[in-house]
Amino acid sequence: MDLTSRFSRLLTEEEFIDSPPWSKWPAQVIAPIKPSQYGDLMAGDLVVTKHQGSFLRPCPATPRYNCCGLNIFHFGQGCDLGCSYCILSAYLGTEAVIVFGNISDGLEALKTRLDQMKLGLYQPLSGAPEPSYRFCTGEFTDSLLLDSQTKLSEKLIAIFRDRPPFILELKTKTAEVDHLLNLDHGGRVVISFSVNSLFISQNFEPKAAPIIDRLKAAEKASKYGYKIGLHFDPIVFYPGWERGYEDIISQMAQILDSKAIAFISLGCFRYLPALKPVMLKTRPSPLFNAEFIRGGDGKMRYPRPIRRLMYRRVLEFLKPLIHPTTKVYLCMESGRIWQEVFGFDPGTSGLTSMFK
């Protein structure tokens, strides 16, 4: 991937201008930038800045809903794939992609956290869920969006390879896995793909890799020993949704070996009310025209009977892909929905324990 063809401007703080891979590309030097200034950036900007906060964050859990205890390694934020339903740009206040130039500080903090957790010395922040053994880089950006250039995942894989029982998850909507194939990962890495029906992918994920390309990338990675994750999130209610998800899952079953699938998550389309006008301004979308209600966490969600129906049907379609070792779970859902879909409510503690 050529960064100069993907981004119109590289903006970097002076201390990072000679650091690879940014040193290969003429850059505009900027003064230290604060999050309050992100709104002045534009789509097409790639910004290299010094991160002043924590590189390690708990899952952005939603109150009163079950949480999987995901740990986030925060190496940057923003995405230029342009998905119509994505809240990132609205939540972050910018269309730019921001990466942290002082990532070596983050890697040291990660090593310390893993060692503390293994010794039982780490205490989660007040109000945060008990952390699981799974760490993901793809929560505030796409894990592999720039990875073939930055080589960050290569460094992370080396850290997790030598630190069982912890697992690294790389989450993406790209098909960029070739640079990872020959790395020694020790079976401690899951490459997961955000997936959807062909209709949603083709109409509302304009710059993401086509779904079939993602599935072929998953198959390729699995042949090199990587475990695979599939995130059906968001599942979208639209005319023909049932046939759409059945068809794509049927194609998945033809391409993927179920033994390679570590986990599958399901989550219906949801959003914070305050973000809707921001999202519609930058990415007008008919997806918001469905009926929504305000959930217990304040987010707008499909009515419970619709969510229950969608989860049950998608689970039926997924049966050929669910190996006895595959973990299947709902993302940010209520215990009541868990009970109606799976017949039990694990609670946050039970869901977190699935990843230990």
Secondary structure, DSSP 4 states (H G I P E B T S, - for coil): --HHHH-SEEEEEGGGTTSTTGGGS--EEE----GGGGGG--TTEEEEE---S-SEEE----TTS-----EEE--EE---S--TT--HHHHHT-SSEEEETTHHHHHHHHHHHHHHHHHT---PPTTSPPP-SEEES-SSS-TTSSHHHH-HHHHHHHHHHTSTT-EEEEEESS---GGGTTS--TT-EEEEEEE--HHHHHHH-TTSPPHHHHHHHHHHHHHTT-EEEEEEEEE---TTHHHHHHHHHHHHHHHS-GGGEEEEEEEE-EE-GGGHHHHHHHS--GGGGS--EE-TTS-EE--HHHHHHHHHHHHHHHGGG--TT-EEEESS--HHHHHHHHS---HHHHHHHTT-
